[in-house]
Amino acid sequence: MHKLFSPIPHREGLGVSLFILLLFLAGCKTTSQKPTVDEQKPVSIMFIADSAYAFCQKQCDFGPRTMNSEAHEKCAEWIRQKFEEFGYQVEMQKADVKGYDGTVLHATNIIARGAKSEAQGTRARILVCAHWDSRPWADNDPDPANHHTPVMAANDGASGVGVMLELARLIKQHGDSLNVDVDFVCFDAEDWGFPQWSEANDPGNTWALGSQHWAAAYSQQQTADSPKYQYGILLDMVGGQGARFYQELMSKQYAGGIVDKVWAAAKVAGYGSVFPTEEGGGITDDHLPVNQVAGVPCIDIIPHYPECRQSSFGSTWHTVSDDMAHLDRATLQAVGQTMLQVLFSEK
């Protein structure tokens, strides 16, 4: 799924020179919004973790949603139907992209747009996103026999979509008290990145293929009627047991004000301990094309397990244990309630 810079180990590491260059370029785009924690009160709308959990379960019921599989296509249609049920207009953005080994991947970014404001341009429009595909290989599993087994991806895939669907359901119910417009994007082909077991040379840039396509299309198709996002929030692996969400380095560089806003909202919502203000390292994830290509300040809410030897993404990352048995309603609740606090506190 992700490429990591220190101190987080990873999806893949970048060279020091490129890392420094990214930091320099990213620093030019940092936003300056500041949270007003003392002025905020907890929102009265409650996130329902059981509902988000059920949305995760339904995705996993299809099986691993690996690229070019029947389960992948069936799950895409189900996600589309759910967003439409919640009042969203859905675009199935198709793209054939090439995997690290040249495999043509039939990708679908699922774009759910809320109704336009009566006076277009008077309300901020916010992007909430996650990837929905499954890793085709459990290449970080402690048992080498599992390294070519598809990952169920309850956390690394389904959890972000589950939280977004519950947010969409609540927005349908409570939209009259929302002062911003919210769109959702489910990115595809995020997790076909270079496998650890491959003996080939890593060609680079093999992760986040769906978001790369979306960002390019967004930047090329801007018109007066196109959605222009004030900022974005990426949800990645937001249901793991014992997860804590440190502040991701590239998010701080590109959208530091949004990081401040979200972590302040977590504190107001009562989940400050789940969102520590310490840095957790830098990650190449779907938020980078959104920042670098689409030009939308976007942060990544992603866990960091500093004491986990197997992976700082947690012990289930890219293993056959990334299943519903290891998904935690308490983590879904913390992230979902924080997101409600952010969205429904916007003026």
Secondary structure, DSSP 8 states (H G I E B T S, - for coil): --EE-TTS--S----HHHHHHHHHHHHTT-------GGG----S----HHHHHHHHHHHHHT----TTSHHHHHHHHHHHHHHHHTT-EEEEEEEEEE-TTS-EEEEEEEEEE----SSTTSS-EEEEEEE----S--TT-SSGGGTTS----IIIIIIHHHHHHHHHHHHHHHGGG--SEEEEEEE-S-S----TT--S---S--S-HHHHHHHHHHHH---TTS---SEEEEE-S--BTT----B-HHHHHHHHHHHHHHHHHHHHTT-TTTS-SSB---EESTHHHHHHTS---EEEE----TT-SS-TT-TTTTSTT-SGGGB-HHHHHHHHHHHHHHHHH--
